[in-house]
Amino acid sequence: MIIKLFYILLSLVLFTCSYADEKTVVAKVNGELIYESELSDGLNNSNEIIFASWKEAKLKRIIGERLIRQLLKKKGIAVDSGEVDKAVEDFSKNPPSQGCACCSYPSMEKFLEANGYSMEEFRVEIWNMLGIKKYQDFVWESKYSPEKKAELIKNKTEEMKKIYIKVSHIFFNTFQDPDFQGNPDYVINKKRKACEAAKKRLDAGENFEKLAEELSEDKTTKDKGGMLGTMPRSLFGKESGDAVTGLKPGEISRVAESYWGFHIFKVWELETADVITIIREELVGRDWEKEKNAFIKNSVVEKTP
């Protein structure tokens, strides 16, 4: 009887704690409440000190998410659940990057775990991402006339070609190799030799896209012939930037090492559509940052002591 009573009381305590977490307010963002339970969801609480640090970081992230969502709704931007479902499905097939464009998390679950996301919070991030794109599309179409766009293309194309490049690559990943932490020199040497062997095959006349599909360890691009698209020349560091400098469309680089591994690049023509995309992202991105910063400045964020 006493043991039974103990478990009943324990159940009540656990229920009360859980209920309290759900109802305990830790912050307000323009009057919108953030609860303690939202901070704990998705976090590993095995280490109390790390857990407290993660909670503080997550609170900052959730506050940022709420501010962005409030701003987008104020601007009349709507994103339906079907759009979010589709984006989550796409991320499940191609998990987010882990530090660079070519190093993806092994799975969506690993991404959520490593970053302390619950699926509910991640869906909010997706909603915001899609909402920002919709807002930027609206700004681009409403603020810039066809004549203005043509003028921008004419005046900025040469400047963009100096900063950006369109490339595909064959990639050998040292950063995520399971043996890298224990024996980095061995992994680096192994991957360099593999990359040099791939370069020899290219020099012998093999097709770049087919070789990327066969050998590249960039899971995101290998099925697309290694196509990275348009990116800043310095994205993978100085050595990679130097490796593509002076190359003409269709030409292939030497083996280049970056922080993440070894690359062989193929250069493509930077077309008008690519230049438009760069200019658009630069201009509407600047507009979005201006709107966001003004909204945040005038917002009221209160943290509970």
matplotlib code that plots the C-alpha trace (Angstrom):
import matplotlib.pyplot as plt

x = [0.0, 2.8, 4.7, 1.6, 1.0, 4.7, 4.3, 1.0, 2.7, 5.7, 3.4, 1.7, 5.1, 6.2, 2.9, 3.1, 6.6, 5.7, 2.6, 4.7, 7.2, 4.3, 2.9, 6.1, 6.8, 10.5, 10.1, 7.7, 8.2, 5.9, 3.5, 3.8, 4.8, 7.7, 7.4, 10.0, 8.9, 9.9, 13.5, 13.8, 12.2, 14.9, 17.8, 19.9, 19.8, 22.4, 24.9, 23.4, 26.0, 25.8, 22.1, 21.8, 24.1, 22.1, 18.9, 20.2, 21.3, 18.0, 16.0, 17.9, 17.1, 13.4, 13.2, 14.7, 12.3, 9.3, 10.5, 10.9, 7.5, 5.8, 7.4, 6.4, 2.8, 2.8, 3.9, 1.0, 3.1, 1.4, 2.9, 0.5, 1.3, 1.6, 4.5, 6.2, 5.5, 7.1, 10.2, 10.6, 10.4, 13.1, 15.3, 14.8, 16.0, 18.9, 19.8, 21.1, 24.8, 27.3, 29.6, 29.9, 28.0, 29.4, 29.3, 25.7, 24.4, 24.0, 20.2, 17.6, 17.5, 21.2, 20.7, 17.9, 19.8, 23.1, 21.4, 18.8, 15.8, 12.4, 10.6, 8.0, 10.7, 12.3, 9.0, 8.9, 12.3, 11.1, 8.0, 10.3, 12.6, 9.8, 8.2, 11.4, 11.7, 8.1, 8.7, 11.9, 10.1, 7.5, 10.1, 12.0, 8.9, 7.3, 10.3, 12.4, 10.9, 12.1, 14.0, 15.7, 16.7, 18.2, 20.2, 21.5, 22.5, 24.4, 26.2, 27.0, 27.8, 31.6, 31.7, 29.9, 32.2, 35.2, 33.5, 31.5, 32.1, 29.9, 31.4, 30.9, 33.2, 34.4, 34.9, 36.7, 35.6, 38.1, 36.0, 33.4, 35.5, 35.0, 38.8, 39.7, 39.6, 41.8, 44.2, 43.9, 47.2, 46.2, 42.8, 44.2, 46.8, 44.2, 41.8, 44.6, 45.6, 42.0, 41.6, 44.9, 43.8, 40.5, 42.4, 44.5, 41.3, 40.0, 43.3, 43.0, 39.7, 37.0, 33.8, 33.7, 30.0, 30.1, 33.2, 31.5, 28.5, 30.9, 33.4, 32.3, 31.6, 29.3, 26.0, 24.0, 25.6, 27.0, 23.8, 23.8, 27.2, 28.8, 27.1, 27.6, 26.2, 27.2, 29.2, 31.8, 35.3, 36.6, 33.9, 36.2, 39.3, 42.3, 43.8, 40.5, 40.0, 43.5, 42.9, 40.0, 41.5, 42.2, 40.2, 37.8, 34.4, 34.8, 38.3, 39.2, 41.2, 44.2, 43.6, 42.8, 42.6, 40.1, 39.2, 36.7, 38.7, 40.0, 38.3, 38.6, 36.6, 35.1, 34.3, 31.0, 29.9, 28.3, 25.1, 22.7, 20.2, 23.0, 23.9, 20.2, 20.1, 23.2, 21.9, 18.5, 19.8, 22.1, 19.4, 16.4, 18.7, 19.7, 16.1, 15.1, 17.9, 16.9, 13.2, 14.2, 16.6, 14.0, 11.4, 13.7, 14.7, 11.1, 10.2, 9.7, 11.5, 11.2, 13.0, 11.7, 14.3]
y = [0.0, 2.4, 1.6, 2.1, 5.5, 6.4, 5.8, 7.7, 10.7, 10.4, 10.4, 13.6, 15.3, 14.4, 15.6, 18.8, 19.5, 18.8, 20.9, 23.7, 23.6, 23.9, 27.0, 28.6, 31.7, 32.4, 35.3, 37.6, 38.8, 41.8, 40.1, 36.6, 34.1, 31.6, 28.7, 26.7, 23.5, 25.0, 25.3, 21.8, 20.1, 18.6, 19.2, 16.5, 17.1, 14.5, 17.3, 20.0, 22.7, 22.1, 21.8, 25.3, 26.8, 25.2, 26.5, 30.0, 29.7, 28.2, 30.9, 33.5, 31.5, 31.2, 34.9, 35.5, 33.1, 34.8, 38.3, 37.2, 35.4, 38.5, 40.8, 38.5, 38.3, 42.1, 42.3, 40.1, 37.1, 33.7, 30.2, 27.2, 23.9, 22.0, 24.2, 23.5, 19.8, 19.8, 21.6, 19.3, 16.3, 17.8, 18.4, 14.8, 13.6, 16.1, 17.1, 20.6, 21.3, 20.9, 23.9, 24.0, 23.5, 20.0, 18.5, 17.5, 15.9, 12.2, 12.5, 14.9, 13.3, 14.0, 17.6, 18.1, 16.4, 18.3, 21.7, 21.1, 21.4, 19.8, 19.1, 21.8, 24.4, 23.3, 23.7, 27.3, 27.9, 26.5, 28.7, 31.7, 30.7, 30.3, 33.5, 35.5, 34.2, 35.2, 38.7, 39.0, 37.9, 40.5, 43.3, 42.2, 42.3, 45.4, 47.6, 46.9, 47.5, 45.5, 48.6, 48.9, 45.2, 45.6, 48.6, 46.7, 43.7, 46.0, 47.9, 45.0, 42.0, 42.5, 43.3, 40.1, 38.0, 39.2, 38.2, 35.1, 32.0, 29.1, 25.7, 22.0, 19.9, 16.4, 16.3, 14.1, 14.7, 14.7, 16.8, 14.0, 11.0, 8.8, 8.3, 12.0, 12.8, 9.9, 10.0, 13.2, 12.8, 9.3, 10.6, 13.7, 11.6, 9.0, 11.6, 13.6, 10.4, 9.6, 13.1, 13.0, 9.6, 11.2, 14.1, 11.6, 10.0, 13.4, 14.3, 11.0, 12.2, 10.8, 12.8, 15.2, 14.8, 11.0, 10.9, 13.2, 10.8, 7.9, 9.4, 12.6, 12.5, 15.6, 13.9, 17.0, 17.6, 14.2, 13.2, 16.5, 15.9, 17.8, 21.1, 23.6, 26.6, 30.2, 31.0, 33.5, 32.6, 32.6, 30.2, 27.3, 29.3, 30.9, 27.7, 26.8, 30.4, 30.4, 27.0, 28.4, 31.9, 32.4, 29.3, 29.6, 27.9, 24.2, 24.1, 21.9, 23.0, 21.3, 19.4, 22.0, 21.5, 23.3, 23.1, 20.3, 18.2, 18.0, 19.4, 19.3, 22.2, 22.6, 26.2, 27.1, 30.3, 32.8, 33.5, 36.4, 34.4, 33.7, 37.4, 38.3, 35.9, 37.4, 40.9, 40.0, 38.3, 41.2, 43.9, 42.2, 40.8, 44.3, 45.4, 42.5, 43.3, 46.9, 45.9, 43.3, 45.5, 48.3, 45.9, 44.4, 47.8, 48.8, 45.4, 44.6, 41.5, 40.6, 37.7, 36.3, 36.5]
z = [0.0, 0.9, -2.3, -4.3, -2.6, -3.3, -7.1, -7.1, -5.5, -7.8, -10.8, -9.5, -9.0, -12.5, -14.0, -12.0, -13.2, -16.8, -16.5, -14.9, -17.8, -20.3, -18.5, -17.3, -19.4, -20.0, -22.4, -24.3, -27.8, -28.5, -26.1, -27.6, -25.0, -25.0, -22.6, -20.7, -22.4, -25.8, -24.6, -23.4, -26.4, -28.6, -26.1, -24.4, -20.7, -19.6, -18.7, -16.5, -17.4, -21.2, -21.0, -19.4, -22.0, -24.8, -23.3, -23.3, -26.9, -27.9, -26.2, -28.3, -31.5, -30.7, -30.0, -33.4, -35.0, -33.4, -34.5, -38.1, -38.2, -36.7, -39.3, -42.2, -40.9, -40.6, -44.2, -45.2, -46.1, -45.7, -45.9, -45.8, -44.1, -47.4, -48.4, -45.1, -45.5, -48.9, -47.7, -44.7, -47.1, -49.4, -46.4, -45.3, -48.7, -48.8, -45.1, -44.4, -44.8, -41.9, -42.2, -46.0, -49.2, -49.8, -46.3, -45.4, -42.2, -42.6, -41.8, -40.8, -37.4, -36.9, -37.9, -35.4, -32.6, -33.3, -33.3, -30.5, -32.7, -32.1, -35.4, -34.4, -34.1, -37.3, -39.1, -37.8, -39.3, -42.6, -42.4, -41.9, -44.7, -47.2, -46.0, -46.5, -50.0, -50.8, -49.4, -51.4, -54.6, -54.0, -53.5, -56.6, -58.8, -57.3, -56.7, -59.8, -63.3, -66.3, -67.4, -64.1, -64.1, -67.6, -66.4, -63.4, -65.5, -67.9, -65.2, -62.8, -65.0, -65.2, -61.5, -60.6, -62.8, -60.7, -57.5, -58.4, -60.4, -61.6, -61.0, -60.6, -58.6, -57.7, -53.9, -51.5, -48.0, -45.1, -42.7, -42.2, -42.6, -39.5, -39.1, -39.3, -35.6, -34.7, -37.6, -39.6, -41.5, -42.8, -43.9, -45.6, -47.5, -48.5, -49.9, -51.7, -53.5, -54.4, -55.8, -57.7, -59.2, -60.3, -61.9, -63.9, -65.3, -66.3, -68.0, -69.9, -71.3, -69.0, -68.7, -65.7, -64.9, -65.0, -62.9, -60.3, -60.2, -59.6, -57.2, -55.6, -51.9, -52.0, -51.6, -52.6, -56.0, -57.2, -58.9, -60.7, -62.2, -59.3, -60.1, -57.3, -59.2, -58.7, -55.7, -54.4, -55.7, -52.1, -50.8, -50.3, -49.3, -51.1, -52.6, -54.3, -55.4, -56.9, -58.6, -60.7, -61.4, -65.1, -66.2, -69.1, -69.3, -69.8, -68.3, -65.3, -62.3, -60.6, -57.3, -54.6, -50.9, -48.7, -45.0, -45.8, -48.2, -51.8, -54.9, -58.7, -60.2, -63.7, -64.7, -66.4, -68.2, -65.9, -67.8, -67.7, -65.6, -63.0, -62.9, -62.3, -59.4, -57.8, -58.2, -57.0, -53.9, -53.1, -53.5, -51.9, -49.2, -48.3, -48.3, -46.0, -43.6, -43.4, -42.7, -40.2, -38.2, -38.0, -36.8, -34.1, -33.0, -32.3, -30.8, -27.1, -25.9, -22.2, -20.5, -17.3, -14.5]

ax = plt.figure().add_subplot(projection="3d")
ax.plot(x, y, z, "-o")
ax.set_aspect("equal")
plt.show()
